[in-house]
Amino acid sequence: MVDADIQPDVAQLQELLDGRWARVRQLARDELRGPLFTPVPERGTEEHRDRVSAQLAALAGTELVGYGFPATYGGSDDVGASVVAFEMLVCDLSLMVKMGVQWGLFGGALHALGTEHHHRTYLPQVVSGQLLGCFAMTETGHGSDVQRLRTTAEYDAATEEFVVHTPDDDARKDYIGNAARDGRMAVVFAQLHTRGEEHGVHALLVPLRDEHGHPRPGVRIEDCGRKFGLNGVDNGRIWFDRVRVPRAALLDRYGQVAADGTYSSPIASRNRRFFTMLGTLVRGRISVAGGALNATQAALSIAVRYAETRRQGERAPGEEEVPLLDYRTHQRRLLPALARTYALRFAQEELVRALYDSAHVQTLNDHDQRELEARAAGIKAVATWHATRTIQTCREACGGAGYLAANRLPQLMADTEVFTTFEGDNTVLMQLVTKGLLTDYRQEFGELDPIGMARFVAGQFFGAVIERTAARSVIERLVDAAPGRSESSGVHDRGWHLRLLEDRERHMVDGLARRLRRAGSGRAAFEEFNNTQDHILAAARAHIDRVVLEAFVAAIERCTHDDTRTLLDLLCDLYVLSTIEEDRAWFLEHERLTTARAKAVKEGVNALCATLRPHARTLVDAFALPEEWLAAPIAVADGTGRAQEHSAVG
């Protein structure tokens, strides 16, 4: 192992973590200061909503809200900057979500799906915060299955209006942010009907409230009520009773309706048109992943700081008590999670770059679009699951002190828990990842449900597709130089790491393809698809693990400070060895590891925890979260946390 007697540069670490949009991150740190943005223990629902509304109004006065919009309307055409601005709002995750609804989903859909008329009429008010809106997609009966939404928008040629209607309670729009109190207009997704034909899901602008804040005729709104977390966000349910909106209300970039009801579209394929319109969700998923990672960083910053000051037990009678972070069990709780957080941050940076690049390409080809969608789905799922698990671990690692509302961890737990299911249920998203890995599937725009998948696989040949996602030449060189057998390399060999994770991914996807190909057609295909759900999820996870490792390797390659690079190498070792350790059963069952090598991996994790322990504080300080954003007395390095712990456990 590399000698860990090193002096890493915190500024270099921060520069790597801040990435391409470092200026946006620093602007957020500078702008979101003072009592209004200092986290406070959660209050009553209405009081919290009032506070978040005030925060949102203050945020509207900064450049942070407009990055994703055209310069004509106060933006800078920089979707990457808009994602980074969103994820920096860790001072209050309710504000983060409300910002995402207003400028990411509502404004983003209006920008992406509308045309010049809609942009000119509404975007200035949206960017300034004068017009608050909603993104009304999810229905009670159809959450992830957007293609089967049941709200209808039927065109009436006699009046040149669309009639928006909720046929029953299962079709009500549910859990819609900004709907319960503040939203004045919604982008409503509905099945479009013209001249007796149905054209699939389209989006329309539907006013919800009048100038006095009262629901408009035909619009019924119900407050979802108090939630497990994020109570500063006013989630609501919406019903439409034959609400009429003008023909111009259709966001018609991808589907137009003439005055006589004639429908036309620049995209002939109905399925392709649908998935193109759903491109608005890609940005949302990438944003949620970033927000979850920032919340994870806050939790780790609190837990690591506390673990350095809280002492318990003695090495020998009469000696000073031992800091919690000196215990191997405590290191194993926090340090592998810290390594994975770094890894995911670097993967998130690669993903945001890909999103930015895609926005500046005249026409994104099908292959690149599907690859972006699959990677966004996978990183979102893995990052939010990681957040849920890590924040809970941090809470436990802080004992009774971590259970106190004053120390922020309970609120971080409550606010991020739903991240695993909004902007797409993680289990469904991981299925999307695996479908994108099957050769040729990503070229198709077939249905996402099991039956559609079963129909497709019946007559196709599949194989694993392994594509580099970052630092391609460096990674290929490392893989090519790796020993052919695990016994002949050390557990810290980076080429072996890359080859091992790549081999697992290829084996899983190839095996899945063979299983699906044997299934035949009809009901048998569906049953086999249904029986392979565990295999599908495992293949997706294997793919994302490999992508994340490649992003980590690419980040190390960008580091120019020798000691900092050494520290990152050690942290990367911990990420990959702890990943292998978690899946040791698979590697042993498939003879990718010998028993001796599996034991060496476990020992390697222990040794890396010990080696990295002196640098834990440096690693969390590089997140550069302002002290007032942490807002946890136990995170103060003067030992006050210890006194709080004693009072908490009494």
C-alpha positions as CSV (number, residue, x, y, z in Angstrom):
1,M,0.0,0.0,0.0
2,V,1.1,3.6,-0.7
3,D,2.7,5.4,2.3
4,A,-0.1,7.6,3.7
5,D,2.3,10.1,5.4
6,I,1.1,12.7,3.0
7,Q,0.0,16.3,3.0
8,P,-3.0,16.6,0.6
9,D,-4.1,20.0,-0.6
10,V,-7.7,20.8,0.5
11,A,-8.0,23.5,-2.1
12,Q,-7.1,21.0,-4.8
13,L,-9.6,18.5,-3.5
14,Q,-12.3,21.2,-3.5
15,E,-11.4,22.3,-7.0
16,L,-11.8,18.7,-8.2
17,L,-15.1,18.3,-6.4
18,D,-16.4,21.6,-7.5
19,G,-15.6,20.7,-11.1
20,R,-16.5,22.7,-14.2
21,W,-19.1,24.8,-12.5
22,A,-17.0,25.8,-9.5
23,R,-18.1,29.4,-9.9
24,V,-21.7,28.5,-9.6
25,R,-21.0,26.5,-6.4
26,Q,-19.1,29.4,-4.9
27,L,-21.8,31.9,-5.8
28,A,-24.3,29.7,-4.0
29,R,-22.1,29.6,-0.9
30,D,-21.8,33.4,-1.0
31,E,-25.4,34.2,-1.8
32,L,-27.2,31.8,0.5
33,R,-26.0,33.2,3.8
34,G,-27.7,34.9,6.7
35,P,-30.7,33.9,9.0
36,L,-33.1,33.3,6.1
37,F,-30.9,30.5,4.7
38,T,-29.6,29.0,8.0
39,P,-31.2,25.6,8.6
40,V,-33.6,25.5,11.6
41,P,-35.3,22.5,13.1
42,E,-38.6,21.8,11.2
43,R,-41.5,23.9,12.4
44,G,-45.2,23.7,11.7
45,T,-46.3,23.1,8.1
46,E,-47.6,26.6,7.3
47,E,-44.7,28.3,9.0
48,H,-42.2,26.1,7.1
49,R,-44.0,26.9,3.8
50,D,-43.9,30.6,4.6
51,R,-40.2,30.4,5.2
52,V,-39.5,28.5,2.0
53,S,-41.6,30.9,0.0
54,A,-39.6,33.8,1.4
55,Q,-36.4,31.9,0.5
56,L,-37.7,31.3,-3.0
57,A,-38.4,35.0,-3.5
58,A,-34.9,35.9,-2.3
59,L,-33.4,33.3,-4.6
60,A,-35.4,34.7,-7.6
61,G,-33.3,37.9,-7.2
62,T,-30.0,36.0,-7.9
63,E,-28.6,34.6,-11.1
64,L,-28.8,31.1,-9.7
65,V,-32.3,30.5,-11.0
66,G,-31.9,31.4,-14.6
67,Y,-28.9,29.4,-15.9
68,G,-31.0,26.9,-17.9
69,F,-33.0,29.5,-19.8
70,P,-32.1,31.5,-22.9
71,A,-30.1,34.7,-22.5
72,T,-33.1,36.5,-24.0
73,Y,-35.1,35.7,-20.9
74,G,-32.4,36.3,-18.3
75,G,-30.6,33.0,-18.5
76,S,-27.3,31.8,-19.9
77,D,-28.3,28.6,-21.9
78,D,-26.3,26.5,-19.4
79,V,-28.2,23.5,-18.2
80,G,-25.2,22.2,-16.4
81,A,-25.0,25.4,-14.2
82,S,-28.8,25.0,-13.5
83,V,-28.3,21.5,-12.2
84,V,-25.4,22.5,-10.0
85,A,-27.3,25.5,-8.6
86,F,-30.1,23.2,-7.7
87,E,-28.0,20.7,-5.8
88,M,-26.2,23.4,-3.8
89,L,-29.4,24.3,-1.9
90,V,-28.6,21.9,0.9
91,C,-29.3,24.6,3.4
92,D,-33.0,23.6,3.2
93,L,-34.0,20.7,1.0
94,S,-37.6,22.0,0.8
95,L,-36.2,25.0,-0.9
96,M,-34.1,22.7,-3.2
97,V,-37.3,20.8,-4.2
98,K,-39.4,24.0,-4.6
99,M,-36.7,25.5,-6.8
100,G,-36.6,22.3,-8.8
101,V,-40.4,22.4,-9.4
102,Q,-40.4,26.1,-10.3
103,W,-37.4,26.5,-12.5
104,G,-36.4,22.9,-13.3
105,L,-39.7,21.1,-14.0
106,F,-42.3,23.8,-14.7
107,G,-40.0,26.3,-16.4
108,G,-37.9,23.5,-17.9
109,A,-40.9,21.9,-19.5
110,L,-42.2,25.2,-20.8
111,H,-38.8,25.9,-22.3
112,A,-38.2,22.4,-23.7
113,L,-41.7,21.6,-25.0
114,G,-43.0,25.0,-25.9
115,T,-42.2,27.3,-28.9
116,E,-41.4,31.0,-29.3
117,H,-44.9,32.1,-28.4
118,H,-44.8,30.3,-25.0
119,H,-41.3,31.4,-24.3
120,R,-42.0,35.1,-25.0
121,T,-45.3,35.1,-23.1
122,Y,-44.3,33.2,-20.0
123,L,-40.6,32.7,-19.5
124,P,-39.8,36.2,-18.2
125,Q,-42.4,35.8,-15.4
126,V,-41.2,32.3,-14.6
127,V,-37.5,33.3,-14.4
128,S,-38.4,36.3,-12.2
129,G,-40.6,34.2,-9.9
130,Q,-43.7,36.3,-10.7
131,L,-45.5,33.2,-12.1
132,L,-45.2,30.2,-9.9
133,G,-46.1,26.9,-11.5
134,C,-46.4,23.1,-11.2
135,F,-45.4,20.1,-13.2
136,A,-48.5,18.0,-13.3
137,M,-47.5,14.6,-14.6
138,T,-47.9,12.0,-11.9
139,E,-51.4,10.5,-11.3
140,T,-52.7,8.4,-8.4
141,G,-53.1,5.3,-10.6
142,H,-50.1,5.9,-12.9
143,G,-46.9,7.1,-11.4
144,S,-43.9,5.6,-13.3
145,D,-46.1,4.5,-16.2
146,V,-46.4,7.9,-17.9
147,Q,-47.6,6.5,-21.3
148,R,-50.8,5.3,-19.6
149,L,-51.8,8.6,-17.9
150,R,-55.6,8.9,-18.1
151,T,-56.1,12.7,-17.9
152,T,-57.5,13.7,-21.3
153,A,-57.2,16.8,-23.4
154,E,-59.8,16.7,-26.2
155,Y,-59.8,19.3,-28.9
156,D,-63.0,21.2,-29.7
157,A,-62.6,22.7,-33.2
158,A,-65.8,24.7,-32.9
159,T,-64.2,26.9,-30.2
160,E,-60.5,26.1,-30.9
161,E,-60.1,25.0,-27.3
162,F,-58.8,21.9,-25.5
163,V,-61.1,20.4,-22.9
164,V,-58.9,19.0,-20.0
165,H,-60.6,16.4,-17.9
166,T,-60.0,14.0,-15.0
167,P,-62.2,10.9,-15.7
168,D,-61.9,9.5,-12.2
169,D,-60.0,9.7,-8.9
170,D,-57.2,7.3,-10.2
171,A,-56.5,9.9,-12.9
172,R,-56.2,12.9,-10.5
173,K,-52.8,14.6,-10.5
174,D,-51.1,13.6,-7.3
175,Y,-48.2,14.8,-5.1
176,I,-47.8,17.9,-7.3
177,G,-45.3,20.4,-5.9
178,N,-46.5,24.0,-5.6
179,A,-50.1,22.8,-6.1
180,A,-51.5,23.1,-2.6
181,R,-50.9,26.8,-2.1
182,D,-48.6,28.7,-4.4
183,G,-48.9,27.5,-8.0
184,R,-50.9,29.7,-10.4
185,M,-50.4,27.6,-13.5
186,A,-49.5,24.0,-14.4
187,V,-47.8,22.1,-17.2
188,V,-50.4,19.3,-17.4
189,F,-49.6,16.0,-19.2
190,A,-52.7,14.4,-20.8
191,Q,-53.7,12.1,-23.6
192,L,-54.4,14.3,-26.6
193,H,-57.5,13.6,-28.7
194,T,-58.3,15.4,-31.9
195,R,-60.9,14.6,-34.6
196,G,-61.7,11.2,-32.9
197,E,-58.0,10.1,-32.8
198,E,-55.7,9.7,-29.8
199,H,-52.1,11.0,-30.2
200,G,-50.6,10.0,-26.9
201,V,-49.3,12.1,-24.0
202,H,-48.8,15.8,-24.6
203,A,-48.3,18.8,-22.3
204,L,-50.6,21.8,-22.0
205,L,-50.5,25.0,-19.9
206,V,-53.5,25.1,-17.7
207,P,-54.2,28.0,-15.3
208,L,-55.0,26.8,-11.7
209,R,-55.8,29.9,-9.7
210,D,-57.1,33.4,-10.4
211,E,-55.3,36.7,-9.3
212,H,-56.7,36.2,-5.8
213,G,-55.3,32.8,-5.4
214,H,-58.6,30.9,-5.7
215,P,-59.0,27.8,-7.9
216,R,-60.4,28.6,-11.3
217,P,-63.8,27.1,-12.4
218,G,-63.5,23.4,-13.0
219,V,-60.2,23.1,-11.0
220,R,-60.3,21.3,-7.7
221,I,-57.2,21.3,-5.5
222,E,-56.6,19.4,-2.3
223,D,-53.6,19.6,0.0
224,C,-51.7,16.4,0.4
225,G,-51.1,17.3,4.0
226,R,-48.1,16.8,6.3
227,K,-45.4,14.5,5.0
228,F,-42.5,12.6,6.5
229,G,-40.2,15.4,5.3
230,L,-40.0,18.3,2.9
231,N,-42.9,20.1,4.6
232,G,-41.9,23.4,3.2
233,V,-43.1,22.1,-0.2
234,D,-46.9,22.5,-0.7
235,N,-47.7,19.2,-2.5
236,G,-51.3,18.9,-3.7
237,R,-53.8,16.9,-5.7
238,I,-55.6,18.4,-8.8
239,W,-58.8,17.4,-10.6
240,F,-60.0,19.0,-13.8
241,D,-63.7,19.0,-14.6
242,R,-63.8,19.8,-18.4
243,V,-61.5,22.8,-18.0
244,R,-61.2,24.7,-21.3
245,V,-57.9,26.2,-22.5
246,P,-57.1,27.9,-25.8
247,R,-55.4,26.0,-28.6
248,A,-52.2,28.0,-27.9
249,A,-52.0,26.3,-24.5
250,L,-50.6,23.2,-26.1
251,L,-46.8,23.1,-25.8
252,D,-46.4,22.2,-29.4
253,R,-42.7,21.8,-30.2
254,Y,-43.2,18.1,-30.9
255,G,-46.9,18.0,-31.8
256,Q,-49.1,20.6,-33.4
257,V,-52.9,20.9,-33.7
258,A,-54.3,23.1,-36.5
259,A,-57.5,25.2,-36.1
260,D,-59.6,22.4,-37.7
261,G,-58.1,19.8,-35.4
262,T,-55.6,18.3,-37.8
263,Y,-52.6,16.9,-35.9
264,S,-49.0,17.0,-37.1
265,S,-45.6,16.3,-35.7
266,P,-42.0,16.5,-36.8
267,I,-41.5,13.1,-35.2
268,A,-43.5,10.4,-37.0
269,S,-43.1,7.6,-34.5
270,R,-45.5,8.0,-31.6
271,N,-43.2,6.2,-29.2
272,R,-40.2,8.2,-30.3
273,R,-42.2,11.4,-29.9
274,F,-43.2,10.3,-26.4
275,F,-39.7,9.6,-25.2
276,T,-38.4,12.8,-26.8
277,M,-40.9,14.8,-24.8
278,L,-39.9,13.0,-21.7
279,G,-36.4,14.5,-22.0
280,T,-37.5,17.0,-19.4
281,L,-37.2,14.1,-16.8
282,V,-33.5,13.5,-17.6
283,R,-32.5,16.9,-16.2
284,G,-34.8,16.3,-13.1
285,R,-33.2,12.9,-12.4
286,I,-29.7,14.3,-12.7
287,S,-30.6,17.2,-10.4
288,V,-32.1,14.8,-7.8
289,A,-28.9,12.7,-7.8
290,G,-26.8,15.9,-7.2
291,G,-29.1,17.1,-4.4
292,A,-28.9,13.7,-2.7
293,L,-25.2,13.7,-2.8
294,N,-24.9,17.2,-1.3
295,A,-27.2,16.1,1.6
296,T,-25.0,13.0,2.0
297,Q,-21.9,15.3,2.2
298,A,-23.6,17.4,4.9
299,A,-24.4,14.2,7.0
300,L,-20.8,12.9,6.6
301,S,-19.4,16.3,7.5
302,I,-21.4,16.3,10.7
303,A,-20.6,12.6,11.6
304,V,-16.9,12.7,10.9
305,R,-16.4,15.9,12.8
306,Y,-18.3,14.5,15.8
307,A,-16.4,11.2,15.6
308,E,-13.1,13.2,15.9
309,T,-14.2,15.0,19.1
310,R,-16.4,12.5,20.9
311,R,-14.3,10.2,23.0
312,Q,-15.1,6.9,24.6
313,G,-13.0,4.1,26.2
314,E,-9.3,3.8,26.9
315,R,-6.4,2.2,25.2
316,A,-4.8,1.6,28.6
317,P,-5.7,2.5,32.2
318,G,-5.0,6.2,32.8
319,E,-4.7,7.1,29.2
320,E,-6.9,9.7,27.4
321,E,-10.2,8.4,26.1
322,V,-10.2,7.3,22.5
323,P,-11.9,9.3,19.7
324,L,-14.7,7.4,18.1
325,L,-13.1,7.6,14.7
326,D,-10.1,5.6,15.9
327,Y,-12.3,2.5,16.3
328,R,-12.2,0.2,13.3
329,T,-16.0,-0.4,13.4
330,H,-16.6,3.4,13.3
331,Q,-14.2,3.8,10.5
332,R,-16.0,1.0,8.6
333,R,-19.3,2.8,9.1
334,L,-18.1,6.2,7.7
335,L,-15.1,5.9,5.5
336,P,-16.3,3.5,2.8
337,A,-19.4,5.7,2.6
338,L,-17.2,8.7,2.3
339,A,-15.2,7.0,-0.5
340,R,-18.4,6.1,-2.4
341,T,-19.6,9.7,-2.0
342,Y,-16.5,11.0,-3.7
343,A,-16.9,8.4,-6.4
344,L,-20.5,9.3,-7.1
345,R,-19.6,13.0,-7.0
346,F,-17.1,12.5,-9.8
347,A,-19.7,10.3,-11.7
348,Q,-22.2,13.1,-11.2
349,E,-19.8,15.6,-12.7
350,E,-19.3,13.5,-15.8
351,L,-23.1,13.1,-16.1
352,V,-23.8,16.9,-15.9
353,R,-21.1,17.4,-18.5
354,A,-22.8,15.0,-20.8
355,L,-26.2,16.7,-20.2
356,Y,-24.6,20.1,-21.0
357,D,-23.0,18.7,-24.2
358,S,-26.2,17.1,-25.3
359,A,-28.0,20.5,-25.0
360,H,-25.5,22.1,-27.3
361,V,-25.8,19.5,-30.1
362,Q,-28.2,20.4,-32.9
363,T,-29.6,16.9,-33.1
364,L,-28.8,14.3,-30.5
365,N,-28.7,10.8,-32.1
366,D,-30.8,8.0,-30.7
367,H,-27.8,6.1,-29.3
368,D,-26.5,9.1,-27.3
369,Q,-30.0,10.1,-26.1
370,R,-30.7,6.6,-24.8
371,E,-27.2,6.4,-23.2
372,L,-27.8,9.7,-21.4
373,E,-31.2,8.6,-20.2
374,A,-30.0,5.3,-18.9
375,R,-27.0,6.7,-17.2
376,A,-29.1,9.5,-15.6
377,A,-31.5,6.9,-14.4
378,G,-28.8,4.7,-12.9
379,I,-26.8,7.4,-11.2
380,K,-30.0,8.9,-9.7
381,A,-31.0,5.5,-8.3
382,V,-27.6,4.6,-6.9
383,A,-27.0,8.1,-5.5
384,T,-30.3,8.3,-3.7
385,W,-30.1,4.8,-2.3
386,H,-26.6,5.7,-1.1
387,A,-27.9,8.9,0.5
388,T,-30.7,7.1,2.4
389,R,-28.3,4.4,3.7
390,T,-25.4,6.8,4.5
391,I,-27.5,9.5,6.3
392,Q,-29.0,6.8,8.5
393,T,-25.5,5.4,9.2
394,C,-24.3,8.9,10.1
395,R,-27.3,9.3,12.5
396,E,-26.5,6.0,14.2
397,A,-22.8,6.9,14.3
398,C,-23.6,10.0,16.3
399,G,-25.7,8.1,18.9
400,G,-28.3,10.1,20.8
401,A,-26.8,13.4,19.6
402,G,-27.6,12.4,16.1
403,Y,-31.3,11.9,17.1
404,L,-31.6,15.5,18.2
405,A,-33.4,17.8,15.7
406,A,-30.8,20.6,16.6
407,N,-28.1,18.5,15.0
408,R,-29.7,18.4,11.5
409,L,-29.4,14.6,10.8
410,P,-33.0,13.7,11.5
411,Q,-34.1,16.4,9.0
412,L,-31.7,15.3,6.4
413,M,-33.0,11.7,6.8
414,A,-36.6,12.8,6.5
415,D,-36.1,15.1,3.6
416,T,-34.0,12.8,1.4
417,E,-35.9,9.6,2.0
418,V,-38.4,10.4,-0.8
419,F,-35.6,11.0,-3.3
420,T,-35.6,7.2,-3.9
421,T,-39.1,7.4,-5.5
422,F,-39.6,10.8,-7.0
423,E,-38.4,11.6,-10.5
424,G,-38.8,7.9,-11.0
425,D,-39.0,4.9,-8.6
426,N,-35.4,3.6,-8.3
427,T,-36.3,0.0,-9.0
428,V,-38.0,1.0,-12.3
429,L,-35.1,3.2,-13.2
430,M,-32.6,0.4,-12.7
431,Q,-34.7,-1.7,-15.2
432,L,-34.4,1.2,-17.6
433,V,-30.6,1.0,-17.2
434,T,-30.4,-2.7,-18.0
435,K,-32.7,-2.3,-21.1
436,G,-30.2,0.2,-22.4
437,L,-27.4,-2.3,-22.0
438,L,-29.0,-4.8,-24.3
439,T,-27.6,-4.5,-27.8
440,D,-30.0,-2.7,-30.2
441,Y,-32.6,-2.0,-27.6
442,R,-31.4,1.5,-27.0
443,Q,-32.0,2.1,-30.7
444,E,-35.6,1.4,-30.3
445,F,-38.3,3.5,-28.6
446,G,-40.4,0.6,-27.4
447,E,-42.6,0.6,-24.3
448,L,-41.0,0.4,-20.9
449,D,-43.5,-2.0,-19.4
450,P,-42.8,-5.8,-19.1
451,I,-45.1,-6.7,-22.0
452,G,-43.4,-4.3,-24.4
453,M,-40.1,-5.6,-23.3
454,A,-41.2,-9.2,-23.7
455,R,-42.5,-8.5,-27.2
456,F,-39.2,-7.0,-28.2
457,V,-36.9,-9.7,-26.8
458,A,-38.8,-12.5,-28.6
459,G,-37.0,-11.9,-31.9
460,Q,-33.8,-10.2,-31.1
461,F,-30.2,-11.1,-30.4
462,F,-28.5,-9.4,-27.5
463,G,-25.1,-9.0,-26.1
464,A,-23.3,-6.9,-23.5
465,V,-22.3,-3.4,-24.6
466,I,-19.2,-2.1,-22.7
467,E,-18.5,1.5,-23.4
468,R,-16.1,3.8,-21.7
469,T,-17.7,6.8,-20.1
470,A,-14.6,8.8,-18.9
471,A,-10.9,9.1,-19.6
472,R,-11.2,6.3,-22.2
473,S,-7.6,6.1,-23.2
474,V,-6.3,6.0,-19.6
475,I,-8.8,3.3,-18.6
476,E,-8.2,1.2,-21.6
477,R,-4.5,1.4,-20.9
478,L,-5.0,0.3,-17.3
479,V,-7.3,-2.6,-18.3
480,D,-5.0,-3.8,-21.0
481,A,-2.1,-3.8,-18.5
482,A,-4.0,-5.7,-15.8
483,P,-2.9,-9.3,-15.0
484,G,-5.1,-11.9,-16.6
485,R,-5.9,-13.7,-13.4
486,S,-6.8,-12.3,-10.0
487,E,-4.2,-14.4,-8.2
488,S,-1.3,-12.7,-10.1
489,S,-2.2,-9.1,-9.0
490,G,-2.4,-7.2,-5.8
491,V,-5.8,-6.1,-4.5
492,H,-4.7,-2.5,-5.1
493,D,-4.0,-2.9,-8.8
494,R,-6.2,-0.4,-10.6
495,G,-6.3,-2.3,-13.8
496,W,-7.5,-5.4,-12.0
497,H,-10.2,-3.3,-10.4
498,L,-11.4,-2.0,-13.7
499,R,-11.2,-5.4,-15.4
500,L,-13.0,-7.2,-12.5
501,L,-16.0,-4.8,-12.5
502,E,-16.2,-4.8,-16.3
503,D,-16.1,-8.6,-16.4
504,R,-18.9,-8.8,-13.8
505,E,-21.1,-6.4,-15.9
506,R,-20.4,-8.2,-19.2
507,H,-21.2,-11.6,-17.6
508,M,-24.4,-10.4,-16.1
509,V,-25.7,-8.7,-19.2
510,D,-24.7,-11.7,-21.5
511,G,-26.4,-14.1,-19.1
512,L,-29.6,-12.0,-19.0
513,A,-29.7,-11.7,-22.7
514,R,-29.5,-15.5,-23.1
515,R,-32.3,-16.0,-20.6
516,L,-34.6,-13.6,-22.3
517,R,-33.7,-15.0,-25.8
518,R,-34.8,-18.5,-24.7
519,A,-38.2,-17.3,-23.5
520,G,-39.9,-17.3,-26.9
521,S,-42.9,-15.0,-27.3
522,G,-46.2,-14.1,-25.8
523,R,-46.9,-15.1,-22.2
524,A,-43.8,-17.1,-21.9
525,A,-41.7,-14.1,-22.7
526,F,-43.4,-12.0,-20.1
527,E,-43.1,-14.7,-17.4
528,E,-39.4,-15.1,-18.2
529,F,-38.9,-11.3,-18.0
530,N,-40.8,-11.3,-14.8
531,N,-38.6,-14.1,-13.4
532,T,-35.4,-12.2,-14.3
533,Q,-36.2,-9.1,-12.2
534,D,-33.4,-9.8,-9.7
535,H,-31.0,-10.4,-12.6
536,I,-32.0,-7.2,-14.3
537,L,-31.4,-5.1,-11.2
538,A,-28.0,-6.8,-10.5
539,A,-26.9,-6.1,-14.1
540,A,-27.8,-2.5,-13.8
541,R,-26.0,-2.1,-10.5
542,A,-22.9,-3.8,-11.9
543,H,-23.0,-1.3,-14.8
544,I,-23.2,1.7,-12.6
545,D,-20.5,0.5,-10.3
546,R,-18.2,0.2,-13.3
547,V,-19.2,3.7,-14.7
548,V,-18.6,5.3,-11.2
549,L,-15.2,3.7,-10.9
550,E,-14.2,5.0,-14.3
551,A,-15.3,8.5,-13.3
552,F,-13.1,8.2,-10.2
553,V,-10.1,7.2,-12.3
554,A,-10.7,10.1,-14.6
555,A,-10.8,12.5,-11.7
556,I,-7.5,11.2,-10.3
557,E,-6.0,11.7,-13.7
558,R,-7.0,15.4,-13.6
559,C,-5.3,15.9,-10.2
560,T,-1.9,17.7,-10.4
561,H,-0.9,17.8,-6.8
562,D,1.1,14.7,-5.9
563,D,0.0,14.1,-2.3
564,T,-3.6,14.9,-3.1
565,R,-3.5,12.4,-6.0
566,T,-2.0,9.8,-3.6
567,L,-4.9,10.4,-1.2
568,L,-7.4,10.1,-4.0
569,D,-5.8,6.8,-5.1
570,L,-6.2,5.4,-1.6
571,L,-9.8,6.6,-1.5
572,C,-10.5,5.0,-4.9
573,D,-9.0,1.8,-3.6
574,L,-11.4,1.9,-0.7
575,Y,-14.4,2.6,-3.0
576,V,-13.7,-0.4,-5.2
577,L,-12.6,-2.9,-2.6
578,S,-15.6,-2.1,-0.4
579,T,-17.8,-2.6,-3.6
580,I,-16.2,-5.9,-4.3
581,E,-16.6,-6.9,-0.6
582,E,-20.3,-6.2,-0.7
583,D,-20.7,-8.5,-3.6
584,R,-18.1,-11.2,-2.6
585,A,-20.7,-13.9,-2.9
586,W,-21.1,-13.3,-6.6
587,F,-17.4,-13.1,-7.3
588,L,-16.8,-16.3,-5.3
589,E,-19.7,-18.2,-6.9
590,H,-18.5,-17.2,-10.4
591,E,-14.8,-17.9,-9.6
592,R,-13.7,-14.4,-10.1
593,L,-12.1,-14.4,-6.6
594,T,-10.4,-17.2,-4.8
595,T,-11.2,-17.6,-1.1
596,A,-7.8,-16.2,-0.3
597,R,-8.3,-13.2,-2.5
598,A,-11.7,-12.6,-1.0
599,K,-10.1,-12.5,2.4
600,A,-7.4,-10.2,1.1
601,V,-10.1,-7.8,-0.1
602,K,-11.6,-7.7,3.4
603,E,-8.2,-7.1,4.9
604,G,-7.6,-4.4,2.3
605,V,-10.7,-2.5,3.4
606,N,-9.6,-2.6,7.0
607,A,-6.1,-1.4,6.2
608,L,-7.4,1.4,4.0
609,C,-9.7,2.6,6.7
610,A,-6.7,2.8,9.1
611,T,-4.6,4.6,6.5
612,L,-7.3,7.1,5.6
613,R,-8.5,7.8,9.1
614,P,-6.0,10.8,9.7
615,H,-7.3,12.4,6.5
616,A,-11.0,12.0,7.2
617,R,-11.5,15.6,8.3
618,T,-9.6,16.9,5.2
619,L,-11.9,14.8,3.0
620,V,-15.1,16.2,4.4
621,D,-13.7,19.8,4.6
622,A,-13.1,19.6,0.9
623,F,-16.9,19.5,0.4
624,A,-16.7,23.2,1.4
625,L,-20.1,23.4,3.0
626,P,-20.4,26.6,4.9
627,E,-20.6,26.1,8.7
628,E,-24.0,27.7,8.9
629,W,-25.4,25.2,6.4
630,L,-24.4,22.3,8.6
631,A,-26.2,23.9,11.5
632,A,-25.2,21.1,13.9
633,P,-23.6,21.9,17.3
634,I,-22.0,18.5,17.3
635,A,-20.1,19.5,14.1
636,V,-18.3,22.2,15.9
637,A,-14.7,21.1,16.6
638,D,-14.4,22.4,20.1
639,G,-15.8,19.4,21.9
640,T,-19.3,20.8,22.5
641,G,-20.7,17.7,20.8
642,R,-19.6,15.6,23.6
643,A,-21.6,17.5,26.2
644,Q,-24.7,17.2,23.9
645,E,-24.2,13.5,23.6
646,H,-24.3,13.1,27.4
647,S,-27.4,15.2,27.7
648,A,-29.0,13.2,24.9
649,V,-28.5,9.8,26.4
650,G,-28.8,11.0,30.0
